Amino acid sequence: MGSIRVFLIATMLATMTLFNFVATLQGYQSSLEEAERLFDNHLSQMVKLIANLHVEHMASNLNQSSDLAYQLWHKDQLVASSANSPKGFITELTAGFDYANFNGYRWRTLVHYAPDSDYWIVAAERTDQRFVLAEKVIIKAVTPIVLGIPLVGLLVWLIISRGLKPLRNLSFQLKHKQIDDLTAVKIPDLKDELEQVVQSINDLVRRLGSALEREKRFTADAAHELRTPISALKVQLHNIAEEVSADSQSFAQLKSGIERMQHLVEQLLSLYRFTPEEFANQFERVDIYLLAQNVLAEQHDAFEARQQSLELEGSSCYIEGDPFSLGALLQNLLSNANKYTPFGGEILVSVECSEGKVYLKVEDNGPGIKPADIDKVFERFHRLQKNLDQVFAQGCGLGLTIVKHVTELHRASIDILPSRFDSGCAFVIQFNEV
């Protein structure tokens, strides 16, 4: 059940209802037994009254109410009876209580022998009338209990709601905490049962804040410290470029390694820059199609070097976002497509608006991504196994991690689907249109 309050109220009401039902059932049974005893006592008094009457003054057609009947027998001769009694014996002339059926009803009978007058007195009372009277008494007793259940339910709801108020306050504080708010949770009038929970949450928040701060400091410090020696290496590399031959393989590998190191540092800085603590709270209106045009123009040389076809389709579509991080997102998607698409391959970027959504797609005709690897490609430093028939440019394994991070910051979603080409994959990002 989704709500603790609803669960508690439903459980308590169900328990009370079950208890009242069992108690009512038990009371009903006890009341019937007590009513039976009282009616039997009434029947016994009736028999004693008839036994004390002067029989010689009684008429055989004496009327009685329809729920009572009696007979007087003397030596197997009917001396007197009520109008609704049968012509024969109501029941066997055996002293005591019993049951009999006549006139279409079930009757409770009592046979009494008066030795002084040698009379057998038989009295009978309809059992259905007994049950009706007993049920009326029981219903009057049970009705207040049944009608009181909604009132009890309301009281239980109020009591539980008040008891769960600190829990609601805790839930409200956690729900409305800003993404960069790692301060301790404080709840006035904290109950003993929640004190340990709040303490555990605050300890967790404190440890999380420390871990994030350490990660942020390490990334920033490492990237900053690496920038200086890389810049010095590039200067020295430029100086010795004139001293080595243009086709020197060692020089080309050294240059490629330094460029890869610089790329890694820039990606680390980007990953740090786009954490929630540093991300801008105020987005602006961004034309994704125009942004894609600018990024494609900046990246064109890289695709030209690999003789790849780069196209853009679509029209202007607007979203709320951060242009810098969105540009980095598209740059990394294009860089990924450039690396994993073979020489002479095709890359297609499309921007489409549909039903309040904006779709940004980057498709290629490269080797594609295996279904088993789809959930792994966004992990840090994860790189797919190279196709031995292709020569790919090297990367650092952070590009798609940044793509995923920027997507989440914009409350968008990203999917990896088959491309429209014979091979390859399509990265599809879905934004909300404005």
BAMAR-473137 format. One record per residue (C-alpha): residue number from 1; x, y negated, z negated. Coordinates in nm, 4 decimals, decimal comma. Each point is the difference from the previous one (the first is absolute). Layout:
<atoms>
(atom NUM; (X; Y; Z))
...
</atoms>
This chain:
<atoms>
(atom 1; (0,0000; 0,0000; 0,0000))
(atom 2; (0,1364; -0,3392; 0,0994))
(atom 3; (-0,0959; -0,1951; -0,3161))
(atom 4; (0,0946; 0,0961; -0,3548))
(atom 5; (-0,2948; -0,2025; -0,1289))
(atom 6; (-0,2495; 0,1799; 0,2253))
(atom 7; (0,1559; 0,3348; -0,0945))
(atom 8; (-0,0259; -0,0714; -0,3738))
(atom 9; (-0,3561; -0,1349; 0,0218))
(atom 10; (-0,1178; 0,2882; 0,2180))
(atom 11; (0,1686; 0,2559; -0,2254))
(atom 12; (-0,1430; -0,1471; -0,3215))
(atom 13; (-0,3497; -0,0384; 0,1452))
(atom 14; (0,0111; 0,3537; 0,1373))
(atom 15; (0,1144; 0,1299; -0,3393))
(atom 16; (-0,2714; -0,1928; -0,1875))
(atom 17; (-0,2656; 0,1041; 0,2508))
(atom 18; (0,1043; 0,3647; -0,0309))
(atom 19; (0,0029; -0,0274; -0,3796))
(atom 20; (-0,3462; -0,1637; -0,0006))
(atom 21; (-0,1293; 0,2631; 0,2406))
(atom 22; (0,1238; 0,2849; -0,2187))
(atom 23; (-0,1299; -0,1751; -0,3130))
(atom 24; (-0,3352; -0,0647; 0,1678))
(atom 25; (-0,0227; 0,3594; 0,1173))
(atom 26; (0,0811; 0,1228; -0,3475))
(atom 27; (-0,2488; -0,2469; -0,1482))
(atom 28; (-0,2629; 0,1063; 0,2504))
(atom 29; (0,0458; 0,3645; -0,0952))
(atom 30; (-0,0044; -0,0816; -0,3722))
(atom 31; (-0,3064; -0,2219; 0,0443))
(atom 32; (-0,1853; 0,2754; 0,1819))
(atom 33; (0,0823; 0,2433; -0,2784))
(atom 34; (-0,1095; -0,2522; -0,2613))
(atom 35; (-0,3190; -0,0763; 0,1966))
(atom 36; (-0,0662; 0,3710; 0,0298))
(atom 37; (0,0343; 0,0357; -0,3745))
(atom 38; (-0,2334; -0,2950; -0,0647))
(atom 39; (-0,2609; 0,1267; 0,2468))
(atom 40; (0,0187; 0,3495; -0,1477))
(atom 41; (-0,0536; -0,1541; -0,3418))
(atom 42; (-0,2981; -0,1905; 0,1395))
(atom 43; (-0,1390; 0,3239; 0,1454))
(atom 44; (0,0485; 0,1721; -0,3363))
(atom 45; (-0,1894; -0,2765; -0,1788))
(atom 46; (-0,2811; 0,0333; 0,2525))
(atom 47; (-0,0250; 0,3742; -0,0674))
(atom 48; (-0,0152; -0,0577; -0,3767))
(atom 49; (-0,2712; -0,2627; 0,0517))
(atom 50; (-0,2095; 0,2400; 0,2078))
(atom 51; (0,0490; 0,2753; -0,2591))
(atom 52; (-0,1401; -0,2227; -0,2746))
(atom 53; (-0,3122; -0,0971; 0,1941))
(atom 54; (-0,3381; 0,1679; -0,0642))
(atom 55; (-0,0291; 0,2289; 0,2960))
(atom 56; (-0,3756; 0,0444; -0,0362))
(atom 57; (-0,0466; -0,3636; 0,1018))
(atom 58; (0,2244; 0,0180; 0,3102))
(atom 59; (-0,1388; 0,0208; 0,3507))
(atom 60; (0,1551; 0,2232; 0,2660))
(atom 61; (-0,0095; -0,2765; 0,2614))
(atom 62; (0,1817; -0,2562; -0,2127))
(atom 63; (0,1930; -0,2418; 0,2297))
(atom 64; (0,3625; -0,0750; -0,0607))
(atom 65; (0,2480; -0,2149; 0,1890))
(atom 66; (0,1405; 0,1623; 0,3130))
(atom 67; (0,3507; 0,0417; -0,1418))
(atom 68; (-0,1164; 0,1960; -0,3041))
(atom 69; (-0,1955; 0,3249; -0,0221))
(atom 70; (-0,0958; 0,2385; -0,2786))
(atom 71; (-0,1915; 0,3202; -0,0736))
(atom 72; (-0,1368; 0,1681; -0,3157))
(atom 73; (-0,0258; 0,3785; 0,0003))
(atom 74; (-0,1662; 0,2290; -0,2494))
(atom 75; (0,0324; 0,3708; 0,0559))
(atom 76; (0,0605; -0,0430; 0,3742))
(atom 77; (-0,2979; -0,2341; 0,0278))
(atom 78; (0,0441; -0,3609; 0,1152))
(atom 79; (-0,1610; -0,2116; -0,2673))
(atom 80; (0,0948; -0,3497; 0,1209))
(atom 81; (0,2153; -0,1580; 0,2675))
(atom 82; (0,0765; -0,3206; 0,1849))
(atom 83; (-0,1645; -0,0573; 0,3361))
(atom 84; (0,3289; 0,0353; 0,1899))
(atom 85; (0,1005; 0,3357; -0,1507))
(atom 86; (-0,0362; 0,3231; 0,2018))
(atom 87; (-0,2718; 0,2582; -0,0631))
(atom 88; (0,2475; 0,2584; -0,1157))
(atom 89; (0,2941; -0,0142; -0,2320))
(atom 90; (0,2335; -0,2952; 0,0568))
(atom 91; (0,2850; 0,2231; -0,1165))
(atom 92; (0,0464; 0,3186; -0,1972))
(atom 93; (-0,1179; -0,0233; -0,3585))
(atom 94; (0,3473; 0,0164; -0,1473))
(atom 95; (0,0863; -0,2618; -0,2595))
(atom 96; (0,2548; -0,2572; 0,1137))
(atom 97; (0,0930; -0,2281; 0,2889))
(atom 98; (0,0003; 0,1119; 0,3613))
(atom 99; (-0,0811; -0,1191; 0,3541))
(atom 100; (-0,2993; 0,0740; 0,2234))
(atom 101; (-0,1284; -0,0979; 0,3439))
(atom 102; (-0,3626; -0,0945; 0,0724))
(atom 103; (-0,1962; -0,2735; 0,1779))
(atom 104; (0,3018; -0,0529; 0,2287))
(atom 105; (0,2314; -0,1189; -0,2806))
(atom 106; (0,2663; 0,1325; -0,2303))
(atom 107; (-0,1078; -0,0156; -0,3681))
(atom 108; (0,1809; 0,0196; -0,3321))
(atom 109; (-0,2044; 0,2279; -0,2273))
(atom 110; (-0,0216; 0,0680; -0,3729))
(atom 111; (-0,1899; 0,2939; -0,1502))
(atom 112; (-0,0954; -0,0109; -0,3699))
(atom 113; (-0,1880; 0,2583; -0,2045))
(atom 114; (-0,2170; -0,1163; -0,2929))
(atom 115; (-0,0330; 0,3019; -0,2311))
(atom 116; (-0,2624; -0,1658; -0,2220))
(atom 117; (-0,2498; -0,0315; 0,2870))
(atom 118; (0,1456; 0,2724; 0,2237))
(atom 119; (0,0314; -0,2510; 0,2881))
(atom 120; (0,2611; -0,0217; 0,2685))
(atom 121; (0,0613; -0,3606; 0,1027))
(atom 122; (0,1722; -0,0612; 0,3365))
(atom 123; (0,1069; -0,3547; 0,0903))
(atom 124; (0,1690; -0,1053; 0,3239))
(atom 125; (0,1569; -0,3211; 0,1350))
(atom 126; (0,1092; -0,0764; 0,3564))
(atom 127; (0,3778; -0,0005; 0,0316))
(atom 128; (0,0047; -0,2549; 0,2846))
(atom 129; (-0,1617; -0,2589; -0,2231))
(atom 130; (0,2641; 0,0728; -0,2593))
(atom 131; (0,2745; -0,0660; 0,2520))
(atom 132; (-0,1652; -0,3227; 0,1195))
(atom 133; (-0,0219; -0,1376; -0,3514))
(atom 134; (0,3526; 0,1109; -0,0829))
(atom 135; (0,1402; -0,1560; 0,3183))
(atom 136; (-0,1740; -0,3304; -0,0717))
(atom 137; (0,1672; -0,0135; -0,3384))
(atom 138; (0,3402; 0,0965; 0,1439))
(atom 139; (-0,0230; -0,2490; 0,2902))
(atom 140; (-0,0730; -0,2811; -0,2430))
(atom 141; (0,3111; 0,0978; -0,1942))
(atom 142; (0,2238; 0,0475; 0,3055))
(atom 143; (-0,1086; -0,3055; 0,2038))
(atom 144; (0,1952; -0,2550; -0,2104))
(atom 145; (0,3152; 0,2117; 0,0405))
(atom 146; (-0,0386; 0,0183; 0,3786))
(atom 147; (-0,0822; -0,3692; 0,0333))
(atom 148; (0,2984; -0,0839; -0,2181))
(atom 149; (0,2535; 0,1600; 0,2359))
(atom 150; (0,0188; -0,3076; 0,2356))
(atom 151; (0,0441; -0,2269; -0,3022))
(atom 152; (0,2725; 0,2259; -0,1357))
(atom 153; (0,1579; 0,0028; 0,3457))
(atom 154; (0,0051; -0,3808; 0,0044))
(atom 155; (0,1578; -0,0111; -0,3449))
(atom 156; (0,2593; 0,2601; 0,1037))
(atom 157; (0,0781; -0,2033; 0,3141))
(atom 158; (0,0485; -0,3189; -0,2035))
(atom 159; (0,2158; 0,1735; -0,2600))
(atom 160; (0,2200; 0,1782; 0,2562))
(atom 161; (0,0304; -0,3151; 0,2124))
(atom 162; (0,1195; -0,1937; -0,3012))
(atom 163; (0,2379; 0,2804; -0,0952))
(atom 164; (0,1481; 0,0100; 0,3516))
(atom 165; (0,0440; -0,3780; 0,0234))
(atom 166; (0,3769; 0,0150; -0,0760))
(atom 167; (0,0383; 0,2613; 0,2752))
(atom 168; (-0,1834; -0,2282; 0,2439))
(atom 169; (0,2264; -0,2876; -0,1006))
(atom 170; (0,3040; 0,2167; 0,0675))
(atom 171; (-0,1389; 0,1051; 0,3389))
(atom 172; (-0,0795; -0,3641; 0,0873))
(atom 173; (0,3513; -0,1161; -0,0871))
(atom 174; (0,1646; 0,2759; 0,2014))
(atom 175; (-0,2312; -0,0553; 0,2974))
(atom 176; (0,0614; -0,3764; 0,0141))
(atom 177; (0,3750; 0,0070; -0,0577))
(atom 178; (0,1915; -0,1672; 0,2801))
(atom 179; (0,2313; 0,2185; 0,2022))
(atom 180; (0,3038; -0,1695; -0,1518))
(atom 181; (-0,1377; -0,0200; -0,3553))
(atom 182; (0,1964; 0,2429; -0,2154))
(atom 183; (-0,0835; -0,1596; -0,3347))
(atom 184; (-0,1328; 0,2102; -0,2873))
(atom 185; (-0,3728; 0,0650; -0,0295))
(atom 186; (-0,1580; -0,1714; -0,3005))
(atom 187; (-0,3470; 0,0844; -0,1305))
(atom 188; (-0,1515; -0,1744; -0,3049))
(atom 189; (-0,1615; 0,2178; -0,2681))
(atom 190; (0,1684; 0,3111; 0,1378))
(atom 191; (-0,1432; 0,3244; -0,1382))
(atom 192; (0,2241; 0,2700; -0,1409))
(atom 193; (-0,0936; 0,2467; 0,2748))
(atom 194; (0,1177; -0,2386; 0,2743))
(atom 195; (0,3114; -0,1280; -0,1717))
(atom 196; (0,2117; 0,2932; 0,1172))
(atom 197; (-0,1373; -0,0317; 0,3557))
(atom 198; (0,0784; -0,3718; 0,0208))
(atom 199; (0,3442; 0,0580; -0,1492))
(atom 200; (0,0722; 0,2703; 0,2592))
(atom 201; (-0,1192; -0,2274; 0,2833))
(atom 202; (0,2177; -0,2857; -0,1237))
(atom 203; (0,3009; 0,2314; -0,0280))
(atom 204; (-0,0621; 0,1208; 0,3540))
(atom 205; (-0,0327; -0,3577; 0,1306))
(atom 206; (0,3183; -0,0983; -0,1799))
(atom 207; (0,1936; 0,2933; 0,1477))
(atom 208; (-0,1442; -0,0717; 0,3442))
(atom 209; (0,1015; -0,3639; -0,0238))
(atom 210; (0,3513; 0,0958; -0,1028))
(atom 211; (0,0283; 0,2509; 0,2850))
(atom 212; (-0,1242; -0,2518; 0,2567))
(atom 213; (0,2330; -0,2665; -0,1322))
(atom 214; (0,2980; 0,2364; 0,0164))
(atom 215; (-0,0889; 0,1046; 0,3527))
(atom 216; (-0,0515; -0,3576; 0,1120))
(atom 217; (0,3262; -0,1163; -0,1579))
(atom 218; (0,1958; 0,2911; 0,1432))
(atom 219; (-0,1355; -0,0493; 0,3519))
(atom 220; (0,0567; -0,3745; -0,0043))
(atom 221; (0,3489; 0,0253; -0,1518))
(atom 222; (0,1077; 0,2826; 0,2284))
(atom 223; (-0,1219; -0,1746; 0,3132))
(atom 224; (0,1541; -0,3302; -0,1061))
(atom 225; (0,3368; 0,1526; -0,0860))
(atom 226; (0,0080; 0,1962; 0,3262))
(atom 227; (-0,0690; -0,3023; 0,2173))
(atom 228; (0,3334; -0,1653; -0,0758))
(atom 229; (0,2332; 0,2879; 0,0943))
(atom 230; (-0,2123; 0,0781; 0,3052))
(atom 231; (0,0347; -0,3576; 0,1201))
(atom 232; (0,3755; 0,0223; -0,0534))
(atom 233; (0,0129; 0,3286; 0,1923))
(atom 234; (-0,1872; -0,1528; 0,2914))
(atom 235; (0,2427; -0,2912; 0,0109))
(atom 236; (0,2970; 0,2373; 0,0013))
(atom 237; (-0,1718; 0,2129; 0,2618))
(atom 238; (-0,0400; -0,3042; 0,2213))
(atom 239; (0,3649; -0,0891; -0,0463))
(atom 240; (0,1302; 0,3409; 0,1044))
(atom 241; (-0,2441; 0,0352; 0,2883))
(atom 242; (0,2544; -0,1659; 0,2311))
(atom 243; (0,2773; 0,2336; -0,1139))
(atom 244; (-0,1686; 0,3270; 0,0972))
(atom 245; (-0,1255; 0,1269; 0,3310))
(atom 246; (-0,3662; -0,0519; 0,0846))
(atom 247; (-0,0633; 0,3753; 0,0278))
(atom 248; (0,1609; 0,0926; -0,3303))
(atom 249; (-0,2219; 0,2641; -0,1619))
(atom 250; (0,1367; -0,0630; -0,3503))
(atom 251; (-0,0734; -0,3717; 0,0271))
(atom 252; (-0,3546; 0,0719; 0,1234))
(atom 253; (-0,0636; 0,2379; -0,2906))
(atom 254; (0,1374; -0,2544; -0,2481))
(atom 255; (-0,2211; -0,2722; 0,1436))
(atom 256; (-0,3054; 0,2292; -0,0058))
(atom 257; (0,0701; 0,0975; -0,3618))
(atom 258; (0,0275; -0,3631; -0,1134))
(atom 259; (-0,3199; -0,0947; 0,1832))
(atom 260; (-0,1812; 0,2937; -0,1596))
(atom 261; (0,1269; -0,1046; -0,3428))
(atom 262; (-0,1220; -0,3560; 0,0597))
(atom 263; (-0,3356; 0,1327; 0,1154))
(atom 264; (-0,0298; 0,2093; -0,3168))
(atom 265; (0,0722; -0,3040; -0,2187))
(atom 266; (-0,2605; -0,2098; 0,1815))
(atom 267; (-0,2577; 0,2770; -0,0355))
(atom 268; (0,0719; 0,0245; -0,3722))
(atom 269; (-0,0519; -0,3735; -0,0351))
(atom 270; (-0,3241; 0,0232; 0,1968))
(atom 271; (-0,1241; 0,2828; -0,2173))
(atom 272; (0,0729; -0,2079; -0,3092))
(atom 273; (-0,1521; -0,3146; 0,1480))
(atom 274; (-0,3309; 0,1723; 0,0672))
(atom 275; (-0,0606; 0,1351; -0,3518))
(atom 276; (-0,3297; -0,1191; -0,1545))
(atom 277; (0,1820; -0,2261; -0,2481))
(atom 278; (0,1548; -0,2033; 0,2823))
(atom 279; (-0,2756; 0,0244; 0,2586))
(atom 280; (-0,1976; -0,3185; 0,0753))
(atom 281; (-0,3432; -0,0129; -0,1604))
(atom 282; (-0,1410; -0,2272; 0,2698))
(atom 283; (-0,0247; 0,1514; 0,3460))
(atom 284; (-0,0547; -0,2021; 0,3147))
(atom 285; (-0,1914; 0,0636; 0,3194))
(atom 286; (0,2221; 0,1989; 0,2342))
(atom 287; (-0,0534; 0,0804; 0,3667))
(atom 288; (0,1343; 0,3559; 0,0234))
(atom 289; (0,0156; -0,0108; 0,3810))
(atom 290; (0,2078; -0,3204; 0,0007))
(atom 291; (0,2229; 0,1404; -0,2732))
(atom 292; (0,0549; 0,3147; 0,2079))
(atom 293; (0,0934; -0,2129; 0,3019))
(atom 294; (0,2701; -0,1808; -0,1980))
(atom 295; (0,1416; 0,3191; -0,1553))
(atom 296; (0,0084; 0,1776; 0,3367))
(atom 297; (0,1880; -0,2928; 0,1520))
(atom 298; (0,2586; 0,0171; -0,2811))
(atom 299; (0,0420; 0,3784; 0,0359))
(atom 300; (0,0011; 0,0095; 0,3792))
(atom 301; (0,3804; 0,0316; 0,0358))
(atom 302; (0,0093; 0,3183; -0,2092))
(atom 303; (-0,2559; 0,1669; 0,2281))
(atom 304; (0,1718; -0,1333; 0,3102))
(atom 305; (0,3257; 0,1592; -0,1136))
(atom 306; (-0,1704; 0,3401; -0,0046))
(atom 307; (-0,1879; -0,0700; 0,3242))
(atom 308; (-0,3337; 0,0470; -0,1807))
(atom 309; (-0,3323; -0,1409; 0,1203))
(atom 310; (-0,1561; -0,2299; -0,2643))
(atom 311; (-0,3581; -0,1235; 0,0515))
(atom 312; (-0,2567; -0,1929; -0,2026))
(atom 313; (-0,3777; 0,0356; 0,0411))
(atom 314; (-0,2963; -0,1649; -0,1676))
(atom 315; (-0,1155; -0,3475; -0,0949))
(atom 316; (0,0107; -0,2409; -0,2928))
(atom 317; (-0,1220; 0,1568; -0,3293))
(atom 318; (0,0250; -0,1746; -0,3351))
(atom 319; (0,0659; 0,1328; -0,3497))
(atom 320; (0,0968; -0,1461; -0,3380))
(atom 321; (0,3634; 0,0784; -0,0663))
(atom 322; (0,3619; -0,1047; -0,0371))
(atom 323; (0,1603; -0,0652; 0,3421))
(atom 324; (0,3547; 0,0777; -0,1168))
(atom 325; (-0,0785; 0,3418; -0,1469))
(atom 326; (-0,2324; 0,0861; 0,2902))
(atom 327; (0,2818; -0,0870; 0,2378))
(atom 328; (0,2342; 0,2289; -0,1928))
(atom 329; (-0,2639; 0,2757; 0,0166))
(atom 330; (-0,0228; -0,0228; 0,3795))
(atom 331; (0,3785; -0,0320; 0,0368))
(atom 332; (0,0510; 0,3245; -0,1896))
(atom 333; (-0,2679; 0,1809; 0,2017))
(atom 334; (0,1628; -0,1157; 0,3226))
(atom 335; (0,3472; 0,0875; -0,1265))
(atom 336; (-0,1256; 0,3475; -0,0884))
(atom 337; (-0,1560; 0,0405; 0,3458))
(atom 338; (0,3201; -0,1288; 0,1638))
(atom 339; (0,2171; 0,2519; -0,1860))
(atom 340; (-0,2173; 0,3065; 0,0512))
(atom 341; (-0,1095; -0,0626; 0,3578))
(atom 342; (0,2417; 0,1334; 0,2643))
(atom 343; (0,1760; -0,2148; 0,2611))
(atom 344; (-0,2505; -0,1161; 0,2581))
(atom 345; (-0,2930; 0,0754; -0,2331))
(atom 346; (-0,3190; -0,1987; -0,0513))
(atom 347; (-0,1160; -0,2025; -0,3016))
(atom 348; (-0,3445; -0,1575; -0,0121))
(atom 349; (-0,1192; -0,2533; -0,2594))
(atom 350; (-0,3725; -0,0774; -0,0096))
(atom 351; (-0,2187; -0,2306; -0,2105))
(atom 352; (-0,3735; 0,0642; -0,0102))
(atom 353; (-0,2980; -0,1416; -0,1959))
(atom 354; (-0,3008; 0,2210; -0,0695))
(atom 355; (-0,2846; -0,0148; -0,2554))
(atom 356; (0,1773; -0,2311; -0,2410))
(atom 357; (0,3317; 0,1853; 0,0222))
(atom 358; (0,3273; -0,0845; 0,1728))
(atom 359; (0,2075; 0,2898; 0,1337))
(atom 360; (0,3719; -0,0359; 0,0632))
(atom 361; (0,1446; 0,2983; 0,1901))
(atom 362; (0,3570; 0,0834; 0,0914))
(atom 363; (0,0209; 0,3027; 0,2307))
(atom 364; (0,2908; 0,1738; 0,1717))
(atom 365; (0,0745; 0,3074; 0,2072))
(atom 366; (0,2776; 0,1286; -0,2247))
(atom 367; (0,0167; 0,3448; -0,1593))
(atom 368; (-0,2761; -0,0885; -0,2482))
(atom 369; (-0,0330; 0,1009; -0,3645))
(atom 370; (-0,0843; 0,3472; -0,1221))
(atom 371; (-0,3185; 0,0202; -0,2153))
(atom 372; (0,2079; 0,1305; -0,2912))
(atom 373; (0,2190; -0,3144; 0,0125))
(atom 374; (-0,2787; -0,2597; 0,0158))
(atom 375; (-0,0247; -0,0365; -0,3797))
(atom 376; (0,3791; -0,0277; -0,0308))
(atom 377; (0,0871; -0,2668; 0,2569))
(atom 378; (-0,0947; -0,2847; -0,2364))
(atom 379; (0,2308; 0,1212; -0,2777))
(atom 380; (0,3157; -0,1969; -0,0714))
(atom 381; (0,3101; 0,1132; 0,1896))
(atom 382; (-0,1907; 0,2837; 0,1662))
(atom 383; (0,1031; 0,0531; 0,3612))
(atom 384; (-0,1420; 0,2509; 0,2459))
(atom 385; (0,2166; 0,2709; 0,1454))
(atom 386; (0,1545; -0,1191; 0,3243))
(atom 387; (-0,0895; 0,1596; 0,3281))
(atom 388; (0,3250; 0,1451; 0,1324))
(atom 389; (-0,0947; -0,0927; 0,3559))
(atom 390; (-0,0239; -0,3697; -0,0905))
(atom 391; (0,2542; -0,2510; -0,1210))
(atom 392; (-0,1630; -0,2209; -0,2589))
(atom 393; (0,1197; -0,3223; -0,1526))
(atom 394; (0,0741; 0,0339; -0,3691))
(atom 395; (-0,2193; -0,1458; -0,2707))
(atom 396; (-0,0018; -0,0226; -0,3774))
(atom 397; (-0,3334; 0,1668; -0,0771))
(atom 398; (-0,1704; -0,3065; -0,1513))
(atom 399; (-0,1879; -0,1400; 0,2989))
(atom 400; (-0,3211; 0,2023; -0,0325))
(atom 401; (0,0117; -0,0363; -0,3780))
(atom 402; (-0,0189; -0,3763; 0,0490))
(atom 403; (-0,2783; 0,0460; 0,2569))
(atom 404; (-0,2046; 0,2002; -0,2537))
(atom 405; (0,0684; -0,2521; -0,2753))
(atom 406; (-0,1031; -0,3036; 0,2064))
(atom 407; (-0,3125; 0,1877; 0,1129))
(atom 408; (-0,1031; 0,0622; -0,3601))
(atom 409; (0,0674; -0,3622; -0,0964))
(atom 410; (-0,2500; -0,1056; 0,2675))
(atom 411; (-0,2559; 0,2582; -0,1173))
(atom 412; (0,0230; 0,1655; 0,3397))
(atom 413; (0,0337; 0,3657; 0,0965))
(atom 414; (0,2470; 0,1760; 0,2272))
(atom 415; (-0,0434; 0,3259; 0,1901))
(atom 416; (0,2288; 0,2006; 0,2262))
(atom 417; (-0,1872; 0,1392; 0,2994))
(atom 418; (0,0923; 0,1498; 0,3386))
(atom 419; (0,0868; -0,2642; 0,2592))
(atom 420; (-0,1768; -0,0447; 0,3306))
(atom 421; (0,3107; 0,1286; 0,1774))
(atom 422; (0,0822; 0,3637; 0,0633))
(atom 423; (0,2196; 0,0003; -0,3123))
(atom 424; (0,0842; -0,2279; -0,2909))
(atom 425; (-0,2079; -0,1502; -0,2786))
(atom 426; (-0,2006; -0,3130; -0,0755))
(atom 427; (0,0261; -0,2027; -0,3214))
(atom 428; (-0,3451; -0,1530; -0,0533))
(atom 429; (-0,0460; -0,2717; -0,2643))
(atom 430; (-0,3516; -0,1132; -0,0876))
(atom 431; (-0,0510; -0,3513; -0,1447))
(atom 432; (-0,3138; -0,1868; -0,1014))
(atom 433; (-0,0922; -0,2647; 0,2542))
(atom 434; (-0,0699; -0,3611; -0,0994))
</atoms>
